[in-house]
Amino acid sequence: MALLPEARMVVDGSGTWKLVVLTGYEPLEWPAYDFGRIAPLPSVAERVAVLAALGFTVREGAAWEWDVTAAPRRMVFAKVPVHPVAEHAAVPVSDGAV
């Protein structure tokens, strides 16, 4: 299975959940969406809707998995492999509006 693109949902520096699609290009070009909250945790349905708005869909048979980065700065995140929706145009980094 290809490693990228991959969607990741993390708590960013502002303390809110953010969904980012790692595409292999420069990080400034990664499509992103800020949910603007820490609780409740964005549901799978919300994440899928955001991915669709950004032009991506979850790869067939894939499921969201939780992972954690190594110490010293441990960070919990959810990830899922995705692929671009063919008919969707490229989307720049989002300001949080979907």
N, CA, C and O atoms as CSV, one atom per row, in Angstrom:
chain,resi,resn,atom,element,x,y,z
A,1,MET,N,N,0.841,-1.181,0.000
A,1,MET,CA,C,0.000,0.000,0.000
A,1,MET,C,C,0.885,1.242,0.000
A,1,MET,O,O,1.879,1.296,0.724
A,2,ALA,N,N,0.534,2.227,-0.798
A,2,ALA,CA,C,1.288,3.474,-0.868
A,2,ALA,C,C,1.179,4.231,0.453
A,2,ALA,O,O,0.144,4.183,1.118
A,3,LEU,N,N,2.232,4.918,0.823
A,3,LEU,CA,C,2.226,5.668,2.071
A,3,LEU,C,C,1.495,6.997,1.950
A,3,LEU,O,O,0.853,7.443,2.901
A,4,LEU,N,N,1.590,7.629,0.793
A,4,LEU,CA,C,0.957,8.932,0.604
A,4,LEU,C,C,0.050,8.876,-0.617
A,4,LEU,O,O,0.320,8.106,-1.539
A,5,PRO,N,N,-0.990,9.649,-0.648
A,5,PRO,CA,C,-1.384,10.599,0.384
A,5,PRO,C,C,-2.004,9.898,1.593
A,5,PRO,O,O,-2.552,8.799,1.504
A,6,GLU,N,N,-1.887,10.590,2.721
A,6,GLU,CA,C,-2.432,10.090,3.982
A,6,GLU,C,C,-3.059,11.267,4.718
A,6,GLU,O,O,-2.467,12.343,4.802
A,7,ALA,N,N,-4.251,11.058,5.244
A,7,ALA,CA,C,-4.892,12.090,6.066
A,7,ALA,C,C,-4.506,11.862,7.513
A,7,ALA,O,O,-4.472,10.727,7.990
A,8,ARG,N,N,-4.218,12.947,8.202
A,8,ARG,CA,C,-3.921,12.872,9.635
A,8,ARG,C,C,-4.736,13.921,10.360
A,8,ARG,O,O,-4.906,15.044,9.885
A,9,MET,N,N,-5.237,13.532,11.521
A,9,MET,CA,C,-5.970,14.463,12.365
A,9,MET,C,C,-5.192,14.581,13.673
A,9,MET,O,O,-4.973,13.591,14.371
A,10,VAL,N,N,-4.780,15.803,13.990
A,10,VAL,CA,C,-3.959,16.066,15.167
A,10,VAL,C,C,-4.495,17.293,15.893
A,10,VAL,O,O,-5.265,18.078,15.340
A,11,VAL,N,N,-4.073,17.439,17.131
A,11,VAL,CA,C,-4.342,18.685,17.852
A,11,VAL,C,C,-3.183,19.601,17.521
A,11,VAL,O,O,-2.035,19.303,17.850
A,12,ASP,N,N,-3.485,20.737,16.859
A,12,ASP,CA,C,-2.403,21.626,16.441
A,12,ASP,C,C,-2.029,22.607,17.550
A,12,ASP,O,O,-2.548,22.525,18.663
A,13,GLY,N,N,-1.136,23.522,17.242
A,13,GLY,CA,C,-0.629,24.480,18.220
A,13,GLY,C,C,-1.688,25.349,18.862
A,13,GLY,O,O,-1.491,25.842,19.973
A,14,SER,N,N,-2.812,25.549,18.184
A,14,SER,CA,C,-3.887,26.375,18.756
A,14,SER,C,C,-4.748,25.587,19.734
A,14,SER,O,O,-5.622,26.155,20.389
A,15,GLY,N,N,-4.502,24.270,19.838
A,15,GLY,CA,C,-5.260,23.458,20.776
A,15,GLY,C,C,-6.563,22.923,20.212
A,15,GLY,O,O,-7.436,22.500,20.970
A,16,THR,N,N,-6.709,22.934,18.887
A,16,THR,CA,C,-7.915,22.412,18.256
A,16,THR,C,C,-7.547,21.287,17.292
A,16,THR,O,O,-6.405,21.191,16.842
A,17,TRP,N,N,-8.536,20.429,16.977
A,17,TRP,CA,C,-8.295,19.351,16.027
A,17,TRP,C,C,-8.143,19.908,14.619
A,17,TRP,O,O,-8.918,20.760,14.186
A,18,LYS,N,N,-7.137,19.416,13.916
A,18,LYS,CA,C,-6.883,19.832,12.548
A,18,LYS,C,C,-6.683,18.583,11.696
A,18,LYS,O,O,-5.981,17.657,12.105
A,19,LEU,N,N,-7.295,18.554,10.518
A,19,LEU,CA,C,-7.116,17.457,9.575
A,19,LEU,C,C,-6.212,17.963,8.457
A,19,LEU,O,O,-6.470,19.013,7.868
A,20,VAL,N,N,-5.156,17.213,8.170
A,20,VAL,CA,C,-4.186,17.575,7.142
A,20,VAL,C,C,-3.996,16.386,6.218
A,20,VAL,O,O,-3.914,15.247,6.677
A,21,VAL,N,N,-3.926,16.645,4.909
A,21,VAL,CA,C,-3.645,15.575,3.951
A,21,VAL,C,C,-2.193,15.701,3.525
A,21,VAL,O,O,-1.822,16.645,2.827
A,22,LEU,N,N,-1.371,14.744,3.947
A,22,LEU,CA,C,0.036,14.705,3.565
A,22,LEU,C,C,0.102,14.184,2.142
A,22,LEU,O,O,-0.295,13.050,1.874
A,23,THR,N,N,0.600,15.001,1.231
A,23,THR,CA,C,0.589,14.644,-0.182
A,23,THR,C,C,1.976,14.356,-0.742
A,23,THR,O,O,2.086,13.868,-1.867
A,24,GLY,N,N,3.015,14.635,-0.008
A,24,GLY,CA,C,4.364,14.445,-0.520
A,24,GLY,C,C,4.956,15.734,-1.052
A,24,GLY,O,O,6.164,15.821,-1.273
A,25,TYR,N,N,4.110,16.741,-1.260
A,25,TYR,CA,C,4.599,18.045,-1.691
A,25,TYR,C,C,5.024,18.830,-0.457
A,25,TYR,O,O,5.049,18.286,0.647
A,26,GLU,N,N,5.353,20.080,-0.635
A,26,GLU,CA,C,5.747,20.923,0.480
A,26,GLU,C,C,4.597,21.050,1.484
A,26,GLU,O,O,3.442,21.178,1.076
A,27,PRO,N,N,4.890,21.017,2.785
A,27,PRO,CA,C,3.835,21.117,3.797
A,27,PRO,C,C,2.910,22.326,3.635
A,27,PRO,O,O,1.733,22.243,3.985
A,28,LEU,N,N,3.411,23.430,3.119
A,28,LEU,CA,C,2.555,24.599,2.930
A,28,LEU,C,C,1.478,24.354,1.877
A,28,LEU,O,O,0.490,25.086,1.819
A,29,GLU,N,N,1.661,23.332,1.047
A,29,GLU,CA,C,0.693,23.011,-0.003
A,29,GLU,C,C,-0.267,21.901,0.406
A,29,GLU,O,O,-1.143,21.529,-0.375
A,30,TRP,N,N,-0.118,21.360,1.623
A,30,TRP,CA,C,-1.000,20.286,2.063
A,30,TRP,C,C,-2.399,20.826,2.334
A,30,TRP,O,O,-2.551,21.806,3.064
A,31,PRO,N,N,-3.426,20.201,1.755
A,31,PRO,CA,C,-4.797,20.616,2.084
A,31,PRO,C,C,-5.047,20.391,3.582
A,31,PRO,O,O,-4.611,19.388,4.148
A,32,ALA,N,N,-5.745,21.325,4.208
A,32,ALA,CA,C,-5.961,21.242,5.654
A,32,ALA,C,C,-7.289,21.862,6.044
A,32,ALA,O,O,-7.851,22.690,5.326
A,33,TYR,N,N,-7.777,21.436,7.205
A,33,TYR,CA,C,-9.025,21.978,7.758
A,33,TYR,C,C,-8.911,21.985,9.274
A,33,TYR,O,O,-8.519,20.987,9.878
A,34,ASP,N,N,-9.252,23.106,9.885
A,34,ASP,CA,C,-9.243,23.244,11.342
A,34,ASP,C,C,-10.678,23.126,11.831
A,34,ASP,O,O,-11.530,23.927,11.449
A,35,PHE,N,N,-10.953,22.131,12.676
A,35,PHE,CA,C,-12.300,21.922,13.202
A,35,PHE,C,C,-12.688,22.999,14.212
A,35,PHE,O,O,-13.871,23.160,14.513
A,36,GLY,N,N,-11.712,23.738,14.739
A,36,GLY,CA,C,-12.009,24.837,15.647
A,36,GLY,C,C,-12.463,24.407,17.030
A,36,GLY,O,O,-13.066,25.192,17.761
A,37,ARG,N,N,-12.173,23.156,17.395
A,37,ARG,CA,C,-12.577,22.683,18.729
A,37,ARG,C,C,-11.693,21.513,19.135
A,37,ARG,O,O,-11.045,20.873,18.307
A,38,ILE,N,N,-11.689,21.258,20.434
A,38,ILE,CA,C,-10.995,20.088,20.962
A,38,ILE,C,C,-12.014,19.019,21.338
A,38,ILE,O,O,-11.730,17.825,21.246
A,39,ALA,N,N,-13.210,19.452,21.764
A,39,ALA,CA,C,-14.260,18.502,22.136
A,39,ALA,C,C,-15.575,18.976,21.540
A,39,ALA,O,O,-15.824,20.180,21.495
A,40,PRO,N,N,-16.405,18.082,21.091
A,40,PRO,CA,C,-16.143,16.654,21.045
A,40,PRO,C,C,-15.185,16.316,19.904
A,40,PRO,O,O,-14.997,17.098,18.971
A,41,LEU,N,N,-14.594,15.144,20.005
A,41,LEU,CA,C,-13.708,14.641,18.966
A,41,LEU,C,C,-14.471,14.603,17.645
A,41,LEU,O,O,-15.580,14.070,17.605
A,42,PRO,N,N,-13.914,15.151,16.561
A,42,PRO,CA,C,-14.604,15.079,15.268
A,42,PRO,C,C,-14.927,13.626,14.900
A,42,PRO,O,O,-14.064,12.750,14.951
A,43,SER,N,N,-16.167,13.398,14.536
A,43,SER,CA,C,-16.618,12.046,14.203
A,43,SER,C,C,-16.019,11.588,12.873
A,43,SER,O,O,-15.505,12.394,12.098
A,44,VAL,N,N,-16.095,10.292,12.626
A,44,VAL,CA,C,-15.618,9.758,11.355
A,44,VAL,C,C,-16.401,10.402,10.211
A,44,VAL,O,O,-15.821,10.755,9.184
A,45,ALA,N,N,-17.715,10.558,10.386
A,45,ALA,CA,C,-18.537,11.192,9.339
A,45,ALA,C,C,-18.074,12.618,9.059
A,45,ALA,O,O,-18.027,13.026,7.899
A,46,GLU,N,N,-17.732,13.387,10.096
A,46,GLU,CA,C,-17.222,14.749,9.906
A,46,GLU,C,C,-15.895,14.724,9.151
A,46,GLU,O,O,-15.678,15.529,8.246
A,47,ARG,N,N,-15.017,13.811,9.520
A,47,ARG,CA,C,-13.716,13.709,8.864
A,47,ARG,C,C,-13.876,13.358,7.388
A,47,ARG,O,O,-13.195,13.925,6.534
A,48,VAL,N,N,-14.775,12.423,7.090
A,48,VAL,CA,C,-15.017,12.019,5.704
A,48,VAL,C,C,-15.575,13.193,4.897
A,48,VAL,O,O,-15.187,13.389,3.745
A,49,ALA,N,N,-16.480,13.973,5.489
A,49,ALA,CA,C,-17.047,15.142,4.807
A,49,ALA,C,C,-15.963,16.180,4.521
A,49,ALA,O,O,-15.945,16.771,3.442
A,50,VAL,N,N,-15.069,16.403,5.469
A,50,VAL,CA,C,-13.972,17.352,5.270
A,50,VAL,C,C,-13.042,16.849,4.173
A,50,VAL,O,O,-12.629,17.620,3.308
A,51,LEU,N,N,-12.714,15.573,4.204
A,51,LEU,CA,C,-11.862,15.011,3.153
A,51,LEU,C,C,-12.492,15.224,1.782
A,51,LEU,O,O,-11.801,15.601,0.835
A,52,ALA,N,N,-13.800,14.986,1.667
A,52,ALA,CA,C,-14.489,15.180,0.383
A,52,ALA,C,C,-14.393,16.628,-0.068
A,52,ALA,O,O,-14.159,16.899,-1.245
A,53,ALA,N,N,-14.573,17.565,0.869
A,53,ALA,CA,C,-14.482,18.984,0.525
A,53,ALA,C,C,-13.073,19.363,0.080
A,53,ALA,O,O,-12.893,20.292,-0.707
A,54,LEU,N,N,-12.073,18.638,0.589
A,54,LEU,CA,C,-10.682,18.897,0.206
A,54,LEU,C,C,-10.271,18.137,-1.053
A,54,LEU,O,O,-9.161,18.312,-1.556
A,55,GLY,N,N,-11.180,17.284,-1.565
A,55,GLY,CA,C,-10.905,16.569,-2.803
A,55,GLY,C,C,-10.317,15.184,-2.631
A,55,GLY,O,O,-9.659,14.675,-3.539
A,56,PHE,N,N,-10.544,14.562,-1.473
A,56,PHE,CA,C,-9.996,13.241,-1.200
A,56,PHE,C,C,-11.071,12.316,-0.651
A,56,PHE,O,O,-12.113,12.761,-0.169
A,57,THR,N,N,-10.797,11.032,-0.734
A,57,THR,CA,C,-11.671,10.028,-0.155
A,57,THR,C,C,-10.806,8.945,0.479
A,57,THR,O,O,-9.666,8.725,0.069
A,58,VAL,N,N,-11.361,8.275,1.480
A,58,VAL,CA,C,-10.634,7.202,2.157
A,58,VAL,C,C,-10.463,6.039,1.186
A,58,VAL,O,O,-11.397,5.675,0.472
A,59,ARG,N,N,-9.261,5.455,1.164
A,59,ARG,CA,C,-9.020,4.295,0.294
A,59,ARG,C,C,-9.942,3.147,0.691
A,59,ARG,O,O,-10.232,2.943,1.870
A,60,GLU,N,N,-10.393,2.409,-0.307
A,60,GLU,CA,C,-11.314,1.300,-0.074
A,60,GLU,C,C,-10.721,0.306,0.929
A,60,GLU,O,O,-9.576,-0.128,0.802
A,61,GLY,N,N,-11.526,-0.036,1.916
A,61,GLY,CA,C,-11.110,-0.998,2.932
A,61,GLY,C,C,-10.278,-0.426,4.059
A,61,GLY,O,O,-9.966,-1.137,5.014
A,62,ALA,N,N,-9.913,0.842,3.971
A,62,ALA,CA,C,-9.081,1.464,5.019
A,62,ALA,C,C,-9.951,1.989,6.152
A,62,ALA,O,O,-11.118,2.325,5.950
A,63,ALA,N,N,-9.379,2.056,7.331
A,63,ALA,CA,C,-10.064,2.588,8.508
A,63,ALA,C,C,-9.118,3.528,9.245
A,63,ALA,O,O,-7.898,3.394,9.160
A,64,TRP,N,N,-9.695,4.476,9.965
A,64,TRP,CA,C,-8.892,5.391,10.767
A,64,TRP,C,C,-8.176,4.598,11.855
A,64,TRP,O,O,-8.776,3.745,12.509
A,65,GLU,N,N,-6.891,4.885,12.042
A,65,GLU,CA,C,-6.090,4.259,13.087
A,65,GLU,C,C,-5.494,5.359,13.956
A,65,GLU,O,O,-5.149,6.434,13.465
A,66,TRP,N,N,-5.378,5.083,15.241
A,66,TRP,CA,C,-4.750,6.022,16.161
A,66,TRP,C,C,-3.301,5.615,16.353
A,66,TRP,O,O,-2.979,4.427,16.397
A,67,ASP,N,N,-2.423,6.613,16.467
A,67,ASP,CA,C,-0.991,6.373,16.629
A,67,ASP,C,C,-0.440,7.460,17.554
A,67,ASP,O,O,-1.144,8.411,17.891
A,68,VAL,N,N,0.796,7.315,17.952
A,68,VAL,CA,C,1.440,8.307,18.815
A,68,VAL,C,C,2.885,8.476,18.362
A,68,VAL,O,O,3.545,7.512,17.974
A,69,THR,N,N,3.362,9.708,18.417
A,69,THR,CA,C,4.751,9.978,18.055
A,69,THR,C,C,5.656,9.584,19.216
A,69,THR,O,O,5.191,9.385,20.337
A,70,ALA,N,N,6.945,9.475,18.939
A,70,ALA,CA,C,7.923,9.087,19.958
A,70,ALA,C,C,8.188,10.224,20.939
A,70,ALA,O,O,7.913,11.389,20.653
A,71,ALA,N,N,8.721,9.864,22.089
A,71,ALA,CA,C,9.121,10.844,23.095
A,71,ALA,C,C,10.266,11.670,22.533
A,71,ALA,O,O,10.916,11.176,21.612
A,72,PRO,N,N,10.572,12.843,22.978
A,72,PRO,CA,C,10.061,13.440,24.198
A,72,PRO,C,C,8.734,14.195,24.015
A,72,PRO,O,O,8.036,14.442,24.998
A,73,ARG,N,N,8.381,14.556,22.808
A,73,ARG,CA,C,7.135,15.314,22.593
A,73,ARG,C,C,6.092,14.364,22.007
A,73,ARG,O,O,5.898,14.316,20.792
A,74,ARG,N,N,5.434,13.621,22.866
A,74,ARG,CA,C,4.444,12.641,22.427
A,74,ARG,C,C,3.192,13.353,21.930
A,74,ARG,O,O,2.695,14.283,22.566
A,75,MET,N,N,2.690,12.900,20.779
A,75,MET,CA,C,1.504,13.498,20.194
A,75,MET,C,C,0.630,12.379,19.638
A,75,MET,O,O,1.094,11.547,18.859
A,76,VAL,N,N,-0.627,12.366,20.040
A,76,VAL,CA,C,-1.581,11.373,19.553
A,76,VAL,C,C,-2.222,11.913,18.277
A,76,VAL,O,O,-2.567,13.092,18.191
A,77,PHE,N,N,-2.377,11.022,17.278
A,77,PHE,CA,C,-3.026,11.445,16.045
A,77,PHE,C,C,-3.751,10.269,15.405
A,77,PHE,O,O,-3.425,9.109,15.654
A,78,ALA,N,N,-4.738,10.591,14.577
A,78,ALA,CA,C,-5.455,9.582,13.799
A,78,ALA,C,C,-4.969,9.685,12.368
A,78,ALA,O,O,-4.641,10.775,11.898
A,79,LYS,N,N,-4.918,8.544,11.661
A,79,LYS,CA,C,-4.449,8.568,10.283
A,79,LYS,C,C,-5.237,7.561,9.459
A,79,LYS,O,O,-5.750,6.572,9.982
A,80,VAL,N,N,-5.323,7.833,8.150
A,80,VAL,CA,C,-5.988,6.931,7.221
A,80,VAL,C,C,-5.426,7.193,5.824
A,80,VAL,O,O,-5.208,8.348,5.458
A,81,PRO,N,N,-5.191,6.144,5.043
A,81,PRO,CA,C,-4.753,6.362,3.660
A,81,PRO,C,C,-5.913,6.882,2.819
A,81,PRO,O,O,-7.049,6.432,2.966
A,82,VAL,N,N,-5.619,7.824,1.945
A,82,VAL,CA,C,-6.639,8.445,1.100
A,82,VAL,C,C,-6.151,8.484,-0.343
A,82,VAL,O,O,-4.986,8.210,-0.631
A,83,HIS,N,N,-7.062,8.829,-1.238
A,83,HIS,CA,C,-6.666,9.093,-2.621
A,83,HIS,C,C,-7.495,10.249,-3.136
A,83,HIS,O,O,-8.612,10.476,-2.671
A,84,PRO,N,N,-6.946,10.989,-4.106
A,84,PRO,CA,C,-7.674,12.147,-4.628
A,84,PRO,C,C,-8.904,11.705,-5.413
A,84,PRO,O,O,-8.917,10.649,-6.046
A,85,VAL,N,N,-9.930,12.538,-5.353
A,85,VAL,CA,C,-11.123,12.327,-6.160
A,85,VAL,C,C,-10.812,12.935,-7.514
A,85,VAL,O,O,-10.503,14.124,-7.602
A,86,ALA,N,N,-10.887,12.143,-8.563
A,86,ALA,CA,C,-10.447,12.541,-9.900
A,86,ALA,C,C,-11.087,13.832,-10.396
A,86,ALA,O,O,-10.400,14.680,-10.964
A,87,GLU,N,N,-12.388,13.994,-10.191
A,87,GLU,CA,C,-13.062,15.168,-10.751
A,87,GLU,C,C,-12.910,16.423,-9.900
A,87,GLU,O,O,-13.428,17.477,-10.269
A,88,HIS,N,N,-12.218,16.334,-8.778
A,88,HIS,CA,C,-12.066,17.482,-7.884
A,88,HIS,C,C,-10.804,18.249,-8.244
A,88,HIS,O,O,-9.750,17.645,-8.439
A,89,ALA,N,N,-10.895,19.553,-8.333
A,89,ALA,CA,C,-9.729,20.394,-8.618
A,89,ALA,C,C,-8.825,20.452,-7.394
A,89,ALA,O,O,-9.262,20.163,-6.280
A,90,ALA,N,N,-7.581,20.822,-7.599
A,90,ALA,CA,C,-6.647,20.980,-6.484
A,90,ALA,C,C,-7.179,22.037,-5.539
A,90,ALA,O,O,-7.723,23.055,-5.967
A,91,VAL,N,N,-7.017,21.786,-4.242
A,91,VAL,CA,C,-7.533,22.684,-3.211
A,91,VAL,C,C,-6.369,23.224,-2.403
A,91,VAL,O,O,-5.545,22.444,-1.925
A,92,PRO,N,N,-6.277,24.534,-2.236
A,92,PRO,CA,C,-5.199,25.083,-1.397
A,92,PRO,C,C,-5.490,24.831,0.070
A,92,PRO,O,O,-6.571,24.360,0.426
A,93,VAL,N,N,-4.527,25.143,0.918
A,93,VAL,CA,C,-4.718,25.001,2.351
A,93,VAL,C,C,-5.948,25.803,2.765
A,93,VAL,O,O,-6.095,26.971,2.405
A,94,SER,N,N,-6.824,25.159,3.523
A,94,SER,CA,C,-8.101,25.753,3.917
A,94,SER,C,C,-7.933,26.686,5.107
A,94,SER,O,O,-7.026,26.521,5.922
A,95,ASP,N,N,-8.814,27.658,5.191
A,95,ASP,CA,C,-8.835,28.548,6.343
A,95,ASP,C,C,-9.791,28.035,7.396
A,95,ASP,O,O,-10.088,28.744,8.357
A,96,GLY,N,N,-10.276,26.822,7.236
A,96,GLY,CA,C,-11.194,26.245,8.209
A,96,GLY,C,C,-12.607,26.195,7.719
A,96,GLY,O,O,-13.452,25.617,8.402
A,97,ALA,N,N,-12.923,26.764,6.576
A,97,ALA,CA,C,-14.285,26.741,6.049
A,97,ALA,C,C,-14.416,25.611,5.051
A,97,ALA,O,O,-13.597,25.458,4.145
A,98,VAL,N,N,-15.456,24.828,5.232
A,98,VAL,CA,C,-15.712,23.747,4.287
A,98,VAL,C,C,-17.054,23.999,3.645
A,98,VAL,O,O,-17.492,23.214,2.804
